[in-house]
Amino acid sequence: MKTIAAVDLKNGKKRADGHVQFFGEDFHIIHIAAGGDMEAVADALEKFDGRADALALENIRFHSGVASQSLRDQQENKIQELCRFFSTPVATGRRLHTVCRKWTMDRIQQLTGDDLFDEAAVLFTSGLADASIAQWLLEFTEKFSFCDPILSGGIPKILHSIEDLRLYADYVQPLTEKVSSKKMVDRTFFLNACNRHMVSAGIQSADIVVVPHPGFSEGIGSCGIDELDGKTVITAAVSVDRLNFLKQRGVRMVIDTIPKMTERVFGPGVLEAMVMVASGGALRSLTVRGIENILVRLQATPRVIFPFKTGHRKPHGA
């Protein structure tokens, strides 16, 4: 049996451990909740270093290509600095999620039809995380809304173009991180309420809402049926709990950018760790072609979920 120790960088509540089969191999998944405490993350990795077949980091919000190279390098360096102390390979999920997201979006029209994205109003709770989806959607629509200034910087402003998002990433976002502007705004009731209202109004006017896996709660966790009824939501690693949340709010369609590879839904870090072990246990074995071959061998298809089965919300009172 192979063992994966998965350390959650964000959530403080421990998930239940479990067993799953992947390519004929039994895997024991051990979940460790670190709650954002990097010392706890390091301690957990050290505890299982040499004892597990692979370590996994969950709930890392990676910046995509629209962010400045210096910002991406800074993030990558922090993760590499943390991981280089351990002899057991550490999976972050970035490589697998990048490949799967492109693989899904390239095939999604086969299941959703040609008109889903045409001239659709699309709101991104984090354009920095999901800019690659925005780039893909440019073929169909330019009606974009990016909530990065509000949700990551505390600035009451929604962006409406990829170029504006790029300027924000290069010049504004680094400053908001330095001064911790989001934390200050969160302590100010009026500004916080104003920001929440802007995001809520933006979601209500959108046809499609794109939410990254690590920022699901911050992005739409406070939304109700008024905001999400009838929407299409694009996200990743949709668990049963998250699917129930979306169903209760009347979401019509959910597009999961990570195909379901096992009977249970895992985040990209755990999945990448399992693929890494199945491929020989080395991070360098995780090539784009190798991950695509895994998807072919699994006979994977894009994961499109209609919470109400028929593709339409149940009639009121049904």
ABEGO torsion letter per residue (X at the ends): XBBBBBBBAABABBBBBBBBBBGGBBBBBBBBBAGGBAAAAAAAAAAABGABABBBBBGBBBBBAABBAAAAAAAAAAAAAAAAABABBBBAGAAAAAAAAAAAAAAAAAAAEAAAABGBBBBBABAAAAAAAAAAAAAABABBBBAAAAAAAGBBBBBABAAAAAAAAAAAAAAAAAAGAAAAAAABAAAAAAAAAAAAAAAAABABBBBBAAAAAAAAAABBAAAABGBBBBBBGBBAAAAAAAAAAGBABBBBABBBABABBBBAAAAAAAAAAAAGGBAAABBAAAAAAAAAAAGBBBBBBBAAGAGBBBBBGX
